[in-house]
């Protein structure tokens, strides 16, 4: 989704053996008659829990109903709750479950800290952490919060981008590429957007806004310490939030070290590599296009001064 239809339709009209699609775009193409699933032999549902979180399960079921019964069906999911279990019962025949790890697992190369601070110090501490050397991903709860934090960090001089579902697919792709290509950079993301992030070399995950679900904590934290590499995870918390954060990490099977910090604190720098931002505003080399992104073929309408008048 988020990309022009025409190019995708042209590609699918050729001999296609494998089709990779998001639920929304696939159901659109099915309804247009551009895709047929009559000869489908293997169906793979990847990140089913993410599709459940985004409300896509009804669409997924509609797609599966249009495919032929039989064949092989594979489902990959971080969890089997949130409606995923009903998907398994209804659409997988005699399924075999293979579990690689439980939902309370954290790799041994990952260090967890909870940084306890005065609420008034949080913005400055966040900026100092984001200005560290290396790749850093910062998680927030809302799209508006992601844009606000990214704007503030950019003004402070931090190379940063924001990633959330409110951005067009083209902008999300360019933002992620820039994050991958820059050695020292920060990415501000929401939970839903972050599920598709697979970037090597992320050395620190920062929970700017702590999640309420321990599974989300583990999923966020799993962006670092991948493939045997070391990584750090920190939660930013006020004194009043310590109890709730302690319960969150306990449910996740993690025992973090709680540390009181202030801006420019030696302990803060030791744990995170925090440093003072440059102060030179960062201007990202990408901008959100104001033109239509879904149709791919429409041109912007001329303004009143450009319109031709009909002869009277």
Secondary structure, 3 states (H helix, E strand, C coil): CCCCHHHHHHHHCCCCCCCCCCHHHHHHHHHCCCCCCCCCCEEEECCHHHHHHCCCHHHHHHHHHHCCCCCEEEECCCCCCCCHHHHHHHHCCCCCCCCCCCCCCCCCCEEEEEEEECHHHHHHHHHHHHCCCCEEEEECCCHHHHHHHHHHHHHHCCCEEEECCCCCHHHHHHHHHHHHHCCCEEEEECHHHHCCCCCCCEEEEEECCCCCCHHHHHHHHCCCCCCCCCEEEEEEEEHHHHHHHHHHHHHCCCCCEEEECCCCCHHHHHHHCCCCCCCCCCCCCCCCCCCCCCCCCCCCCCCCCCCCCCCC
